[in-house]
Amino acid sequence: MINTILNMSLFLFMIAIALSLYRVIKGPSLPDRAIALDTIGVNLISAIAIVSIVLKTKAFLEAILILGILAFIGTIAFSKYIERGVIVERKSAD
């Protein structure tokens, strides 16, 4: 019973990732694409956690942590790019 529920939730997360990928490709604006990328990151983290539960292993927990950190940093960098047009600000040596 629990494996059926986990497999069904994994399938639904994959559908959510596919729909978010569609929004990234066809999004009307850059902020919509940034939100869709962040949604993909969160859904991937959840899907990896479910796979870890199904396989009864703790090997994927480090991957979840790294993916969470990278998704957060990517969202911050992308939103900074949308706002200012540059990611890394450099001061000129006058």
Order of alpha helices (4+ residues) and beta strands (2+ residues): alpha-alpha-alpha
